[in-house]
Amino acid sequence: MTEKSRAYFNNIIMPFIQKQHPDVLNEMSFTVVGSVGLGVDDEYSDVEAIIYLPDEIWKQNGMLQINLDKLLLQTNLWKQSGSIICVHPMSWMLDGHGEKILAGGQVPWDKLQFESLFVIQNMPVLYDRKGRFAKLRELTAPQKMPEILWKKTLLEKLKTLVSDGVHELKRCVDRKNYLDAYIPFGETVKNLLELGFMICRQYYPYRKHISWAYKRLASPVSDMYKNINLISSLTDWNDKLGAIEAVYNSYKDYIITNGLLPEMDFDRVNLSEMPLHDNEFDIAKNILDNANWKHEQEILMEKTLKAGFEPEAIRWVGWWKMV
């Protein structure tokens, strides 16, 4: 946060709560989010902050929300439209799972959004006597996510980039459907940026702050930002595709060099060749799920050939349990 922002909350918002609603102080957890929380607010920014209260206490404090709305209307230093200081029940914290995690439950990693985890890990805490945000940061730190789940998440992001993004974009360009091409193009750029965070084992923010945060990743990944930014400035669609492939290849080399996803055969996924070998992503996922998967497939292939089927039929033979 900037000095201006801290002064606003410390000199205006907090004294108001302390004077008018002192009964909530012991239980409230108060954070500032968005561009103001990150300290990158400008003349176009609104202000967003959240006060969490235990549900039973929240039910009794509707006037806190009404009074904060009035105060913000009178004192707001940012754009009024979109500005809010929300009073939320704790049951809403961290995609609805924060309260259970704090109560000693397991972290439901597969149900948490990276954007929400970024907020927990990076946004400033103004007031939190119970230490809830500090505890959640500790329990949901990136290094705490199980290795196999991180790999699966990285693999799924790669598959989305290649199969749903680049593949569809190339189809549109080949057919000269340039208006349609903007849809997979936007998804492709978004996935390229998000992948940078994932290979650095970091959470990524909501999209309006993703470029700012990307440039703060560790080198050499952050150095790729200029190459991703170049993609948007190119006017020829085939040049865009070439620039996208160059960034993908840089990511691929980084992943291979650092052994981030040894289960994936990247030699079988070439963005210059269509159709893509989509099943390589499924193969890698199967290996992550079952360390004996390759051996089991070898046995299935022997049975498939003995039964008189072509090798390509192994997928369907396995699905229908025909041997």
C-alpha positions as CSV (number, residue, x, y, z in Angstrom):
1,M,0.0,0.0,0.0
2,T,1.1,3.6,-0.6
3,E,1.5,6.0,2.3
4,K,-1.6,7.8,1.1
5,S,-3.7,4.6,1.3
6,R,-2.3,3.6,4.8
7,A,-3.0,7.1,6.1
8,Y,-6.6,7.0,4.8
9,F,-7.4,3.7,6.6
10,N,-5.3,4.5,9.7
11,N,-6.7,8.0,10.2
12,I,-10.2,7.8,8.9
13,I,-11.6,4.3,8.6
14,M,-10.1,2.6,11.7
15,P,-10.8,5.5,14.1
16,F,-14.4,5.5,13.0
17,I,-14.8,1.8,13.6
18,Q,-13.0,2.1,17.0
19,K,-15.4,4.9,18.0
20,Q,-18.7,3.8,16.5
21,H,-18.4,0.0,16.5
22,P,-15.8,-1.0,19.2
23,D,-17.6,-4.3,19.8
24,V,-16.3,-5.8,16.5
25,L,-12.7,-5.0,17.1
26,N,-11.7,-8.2,18.9
27,E,-13.2,-10.4,16.2
28,M,-12.7,-8.5,12.9
29,S,-10.1,-9.4,10.3
30,F,-9.6,-6.4,7.9
31,T,-7.7,-6.5,4.6
32,V,-7.4,-4.1,1.6
33,V,-7.5,-5.8,-1.8
34,G,-7.2,-4.7,-5.5
35,S,-4.9,-2.1,-6.8
36,V,-5.0,-0.1,-3.5
37,G,-3.9,-3.1,-1.6
38,L,-1.1,-3.8,-4.0
39,G,0.0,-0.2,-3.9
40,V,-0.5,0.3,-7.7
41,D,-3.6,2.5,-7.6
42,D,-3.9,5.4,-10.0
43,E,-6.5,8.0,-11.0
44,Y,-8.7,5.2,-12.5
45,S,-8.7,3.1,-9.3
46,D,-11.5,2.4,-6.9
47,V,-10.9,1.2,-3.4
48,E,-11.9,-2.3,-2.2
49,A,-11.5,-3.6,1.4
50,I,-13.1,-6.5,3.3
51,I,-13.9,-6.9,7.0
52,Y,-14.6,-10.5,8.0
53,L,-16.6,-11.3,11.1
54,P,-17.7,-14.6,12.6
55,D,-21.1,-15.4,11.1
56,E,-23.1,-14.9,14.3
57,I,-21.4,-11.5,15.0
58,W,-21.8,-10.5,11.3
59,K,-25.6,-11.1,11.5
60,Q,-25.8,-8.5,14.2
61,N,-23.8,-5.8,12.5
62,G,-25.7,-4.7,9.4
63,M,-25.3,-1.1,10.6
64,L,-21.5,-1.4,10.3
65,Q,-21.9,-1.9,6.6
66,I,-24.4,0.9,6.3
67,N,-22.2,3.3,8.2
68,L,-19.1,2.4,6.3
69,D,-21.0,3.1,3.0
70,K,-21.8,6.6,4.3
71,L,-18.3,7.2,5.5
72,L,-16.8,6.1,2.2
73,L,-19.2,8.3,0.3
74,Q,-18.0,11.3,2.3
75,T,-14.3,10.6,2.4
76,N,-13.3,8.5,-0.6
77,L,-10.0,9.4,-2.2
78,W,-10.5,7.1,-5.2
79,K,-13.2,6.7,-7.9
80,Q,-16.6,6.4,-6.2
81,S,-17.9,3.9,-8.7
82,G,-16.9,0.4,-7.7
83,S,-15.5,1.5,-4.3
84,I,-16.6,-0.5,-1.3
85,I,-15.6,-1.6,2.2
86,C,-17.4,-4.9,2.5
87,V,-18.5,-6.5,5.8
88,H,-18.5,-10.3,5.1
89,P,-19.2,-13.4,7.2
90,M,-16.2,-15.5,7.9
91,S,-17.9,-18.4,6.1
92,W,-17.2,-16.6,2.8
93,M,-13.4,-16.3,3.4
94,L,-11.1,-18.0,0.9
95,D,-13.8,-19.3,-1.5
96,G,-15.9,-20.4,1.4
97,H,-13.2,-22.7,2.9
98,G,-11.2,-20.3,5.1
99,E,-13.2,-20.8,8.3
100,K,-13.0,-24.6,8.1
101,I,-9.2,-24.5,7.4
102,L,-8.7,-22.2,10.4
103,A,-10.8,-24.6,12.6
104,G,-8.2,-27.3,11.9
105,G,-9.6,-28.9,8.7
106,Q,-7.6,-30.0,5.8
107,V,-6.8,-27.5,3.1
108,P,-9.1,-28.5,0.1
109,W,-6.5,-27.6,-2.5
110,D,-8.5,-28.7,-5.5
111,K,-11.3,-26.4,-4.5
112,L,-9.3,-23.2,-4.1
113,Q,-8.7,-20.7,-6.9
114,F,-5.2,-19.4,-7.5
115,E,-6.5,-15.9,-7.6
116,S,-8.1,-16.2,-4.1
117,L,-4.8,-17.7,-2.8
118,F,-2.9,-14.8,-4.3
119,V,-5.1,-12.4,-2.3
120,I,-4.5,-14.3,1.0
121,Q,-0.7,-14.4,0.4
122,N,-0.2,-10.8,-0.9
123,M,-2.8,-8.3,0.3
124,P,-2.0,-6.1,3.3
125,V,-3.8,-6.8,6.6
126,L,-4.9,-3.7,8.5
127,Y,-6.3,-5.3,11.6
128,D,-6.5,-8.9,12.7
129,R,-6.2,-9.6,16.5
130,K,-7.0,-13.3,16.0
131,G,-4.3,-13.7,13.4
132,R,-6.5,-15.4,10.9
133,F,-4.8,-14.1,7.8
134,A,-1.4,-14.9,9.1
135,K,-2.6,-18.5,9.8
136,L,-4.2,-18.9,6.4
137,R,-1.0,-17.6,4.8
138,E,1.0,-20.2,6.6
139,L,-1.3,-23.1,5.8
140,T,-1.9,-22.2,2.1
141,A,1.7,-21.1,1.2
142,P,2.6,-22.4,-2.4
143,Q,5.2,-24.7,-1.0
144,K,2.5,-26.4,1.1
145,M,0.5,-27.6,-1.9
146,P,1.2,-31.3,-2.5
147,E,3.7,-31.9,-5.3
148,I,1.5,-34.2,-7.3
149,L,-1.4,-31.7,-7.2
150,W,0.9,-28.9,-8.3
151,K,2.0,-31.0,-11.2
152,K,-1.5,-31.9,-12.2
153,T,-2.5,-28.2,-12.1
154,L,0.5,-27.2,-14.3
155,L,-0.3,-30.0,-16.7
156,E,-4.0,-29.0,-17.0
157,K,-2.9,-25.4,-17.7
158,L,-0.5,-26.6,-20.4
159,K,-3.3,-28.6,-21.9
160,T,-5.7,-25.7,-21.9
161,L,-3.1,-23.5,-23.5
162,V,-2.2,-25.9,-26.3
163,S,-5.5,-27.7,-27.0
164,D,-8.1,-25.0,-26.3
165,G,-6.0,-22.0,-27.0
166,V,-3.3,-22.3,-29.7
167,H,-5.1,-25.2,-31.5
168,E,-8.3,-23.2,-31.8
169,L,-6.5,-20.0,-32.7
170,K,-4.6,-21.7,-35.5
171,R,-7.8,-23.1,-36.9
172,C,-9.4,-19.7,-37.0
173,V,-6.3,-18.1,-38.7
174,D,-6.0,-20.9,-41.2
175,R,-9.7,-20.3,-42.1
176,K,-9.1,-16.5,-42.1
177,N,-11.8,-16.2,-39.5
178,Y,-10.0,-13.3,-37.8
179,L,-12.9,-12.0,-35.8
180,D,-13.4,-15.4,-34.2
181,A,-9.6,-15.7,-33.7
182,Y,-9.7,-13.0,-31.0
183,I,-11.6,-15.3,-28.6
184,P,-8.9,-18.1,-28.4
185,F,-6.2,-15.4,-28.7
186,G,-7.3,-13.8,-25.5
187,E,-7.4,-17.1,-23.7
188,T,-4.0,-18.0,-25.0
189,V,-2.4,-14.8,-23.8
190,K,-4.1,-15.2,-20.4
191,N,-2.8,-18.8,-20.1
192,L,0.7,-17.8,-21.1
193,L,0.8,-15.3,-18.3
194,E,-0.6,-17.7,-15.8
195,L,1.8,-20.4,-16.7
196,G,4.7,-18.1,-15.8
197,F,3.5,-18.0,-12.2
198,M,2.9,-21.8,-12.1
199,I,6.4,-22.8,-13.3
200,C,7.7,-20.4,-10.6
201,R,5.4,-22.2,-8.1
202,Q,3.5,-19.0,-7.3
203,Y,-0.2,-18.0,-7.3
204,Y,-1.4,-15.6,-9.9
205,P,-3.7,-12.6,-9.3
206,Y,-6.9,-11.6,-11.0
207,R,-6.3,-10.6,-14.6
208,K,-6.3,-6.8,-14.3
209,H,-3.1,-7.1,-12.1
210,I,-1.5,-10.1,-13.8
211,S,1.0,-8.2,-16.0
212,W,2.1,-6.1,-13.0
213,A,2.7,-9.2,-10.9
214,Y,4.3,-11.2,-13.8
215,K,7.1,-8.6,-14.1
216,R,7.9,-9.3,-10.4
217,L,8.5,-13.0,-10.9
218,A,12.0,-14.4,-10.6
219,S,14.3,-14.3,-13.6
220,P,14.5,-15.9,-16.2
221,V,10.7,-16.2,-16.3
222,S,10.0,-12.5,-15.7
223,D,12.3,-11.8,-18.7
224,M,9.7,-13.4,-20.9
225,Y,7.3,-10.6,-20.3
226,K,8.6,-8.5,-23.1
227,N,8.0,-11.5,-25.5
228,I,4.5,-11.9,-24.3
229,N,3.9,-8.2,-24.6
230,L,5.2,-8.3,-28.2
231,I,2.4,-10.7,-29.1
232,S,-0.2,-8.1,-28.6
233,S,1.6,-5.5,-30.8
234,L,2.0,-7.8,-33.9
235,T,-0.5,-7.1,-36.6
236,D,-0.1,-10.3,-38.7
237,W,-1.9,-13.3,-37.2
238,N,0.8,-15.8,-38.3
239,D,3.4,-13.6,-36.7
240,K,1.4,-13.7,-33.5
241,L,1.3,-17.5,-33.7
242,G,5.1,-17.6,-34.2
243,A,5.6,-15.3,-31.1
244,I,3.2,-17.5,-29.0
245,E,5.2,-20.6,-30.0
246,A,8.5,-18.9,-29.0
247,V,7.1,-18.2,-25.5
248,Y,5.7,-21.7,-25.2
249,N,9.1,-23.2,-26.2
250,S,10.8,-21.1,-23.6
251,Y,8.5,-22.4,-21.0
252,K,8.9,-25.9,-22.2
253,D,12.7,-25.6,-22.0
254,Y,12.4,-24.2,-18.5
255,I,10.1,-27.0,-17.4
256,I,12.4,-29.7,-18.9
257,T,15.6,-28.2,-17.5
258,N,14.2,-27.9,-14.0
259,G,12.5,-31.3,-14.1
260,L,9.1,-29.8,-13.2
261,L,7.0,-32.3,-15.2
262,P,9.1,-35.4,-16.2
263,E,5.9,-37.4,-16.8
264,M,5.2,-35.3,-19.9
265,D,6.7,-36.1,-23.3
266,F,7.1,-32.6,-24.7
267,D,8.7,-34.0,-27.9
268,R,5.2,-35.2,-28.9
269,V,3.6,-31.7,-28.6
270,N,4.8,-29.4,-31.4
271,L,2.8,-26.2,-31.8
272,S,3.8,-26.0,-35.5
273,E,2.2,-29.3,-36.3
274,M,-1.5,-30.0,-36.4
275,P,-3.3,-31.9,-35.3
276,L,-1.7,-31.8,-31.9
277,H,-1.0,-35.0,-29.9
278,D,-3.7,-34.2,-27.3
279,N,-3.4,-37.6,-25.7
280,E,0.1,-36.8,-24.5
281,F,-1.5,-34.7,-21.8
282,D,-3.8,-37.5,-20.8
283,I,-0.9,-40.0,-20.7
284,A,1.0,-37.7,-18.4
285,K,-2.0,-37.4,-16.1
286,N,-2.4,-41.1,-16.0
287,I,1.2,-41.5,-15.0
288,L,0.7,-39.0,-12.2
289,D,-2.3,-40.9,-11.0
290,N,-0.8,-44.4,-11.3
291,A,3.0,-45.0,-11.3
292,N,2.4,-48.4,-12.9
293,W,0.3,-47.1,-15.8
294,K,2.9,-47.5,-18.5
295,H,3.5,-51.2,-17.5
296,E,-0.2,-51.8,-17.5
297,Q,-0.5,-50.3,-21.0
298,E,2.2,-52.6,-22.3
299,I,0.3,-55.6,-21.0
300,L,-2.9,-54.2,-22.5
301,M,-1.2,-53.7,-25.9
302,E,0.0,-57.3,-25.9
303,K,-3.6,-58.5,-25.3
304,T,-5.0,-56.1,-27.9
305,L,-2.7,-57.4,-30.6
306,K,-3.3,-61.0,-29.6
307,A,-7.0,-60.4,-30.0
308,G,-6.4,-59.4,-33.6
309,F,-6.9,-55.6,-33.2
310,E,-4.8,-52.9,-34.7
311,P,-2.5,-51.0,-32.2
312,E,-4.6,-47.9,-32.6
313,A,-7.6,-49.7,-31.1
314,I,-5.9,-50.1,-27.6
315,R,-7.8,-47.0,-26.3
316,W,-11.2,-48.5,-27.2
317,V,-10.3,-52.0,-26.2
318,G,-9.4,-50.7,-22.7
319,W,-12.5,-48.5,-22.5
320,W,-14.9,-51.4,-23.3
321,K,-12.8,-54.1,-21.6
322,M,-12.8,-56.2,-24.7
323,V,-9.8,-58.4,-23.6
